[in-house]
């Protein structure tokens, strides 16, 4: 089959790779109908993941049609259209039983190298084999392990271009407001107006936040925020962000601040104050009201220097993080999509065949031509 593979720093190519096969009773094989770029891929593309090897298949946001199921699969049948969560979780380990599917012990594939900060979390599609990842969804077919846990049927009312966002981007946004404990009447600030930032803002509005402000420096993305999310855009370079956020929150600062700005391998969105890419996080900590919550979404920034720990302790802040959401949020998000309460198609600014995957990622990486996300069709 054809698949989009990592070939080295800055290099992608579509090549022929072996078709996936069932490896255990709980696997299924999905014929991919849509797959999508994500900011979490950018450190890998830039060559900043030393475990990567040439030829590994990319992509962790995808949906498709079931073409083969193992004998232990109970929830899926041939020809079902399903969206697959990015986190690979077994559903049975201690963490999964606590509802922490993104922290699964068994979804690593059994070969994950332990990072410097402790045991690895759940596996992910499109990550290097030596990190315990699984072949990604930028391909014609993909093996889905623990299929009854991580894959969900797509309602007929939801088309592919909307449903593919339920794989990871929409769950990440919803996860962000859950981590922040966003409640009716809250003021919420979100740094980053990419897909995850916009979906976080929309989720905060849906949970009843009184004001939601999205901070970014790209006019086209801020226009999207104003048109589609119900949030207020705030241009990072045109105002004093901290002063403006205090003004819009009764002088206190936002109740919840979410860093959804993405990994530093992307072109800098904020004035660069150091090499670690943590400028948006530092600003969120300084902006948040006393006793508030700061949420850090996404991965790709393993260490942040000059973190304002004194502000965290003096202000009594809660800091929470998540690299990806568990797949258990997907059914509710698909239901919201079916009811027209969650609309995502506008975020798919570019649609290309998989054969043009290298171009699609270049547009996404460089924010060229107003690209927010590129969606591929095999």
Secondary structure, 3 states (H helix, E strand, C coil): CEEEEEEECCEEEEEECCCCCCCCCCCEEEEEEEEECCHHHHHHHCCCCCCCCCCEECCCEEEEEEEEECCCCCCCCCCCEEEECCEECCCCCHHHHCCCHHHCCCCCCCCCCCECCECCCCEEECCCHHHCCECCCCECEEEECCHHHHEEECCCCCCHHHHHHHCCHHHHHHHHHHHHCCCCCCEEEEECCCHHHHHHHHHHHHCCCCEEEEEECCHHHHHHHHHHCCCEEEECCCCCHHHHHHHCCCCCCCCEEEECCCCCCCCCCCCCCCCCCCHHHHHHHHHCCCCCEEEEECCCCCCCCCCCHHHHHHHCCEEEEECCCCHHHHHHHHHHHHCCCCCCHHHCCEEEEHHHHHHHHHHHHHCHHHCCCEEEEC
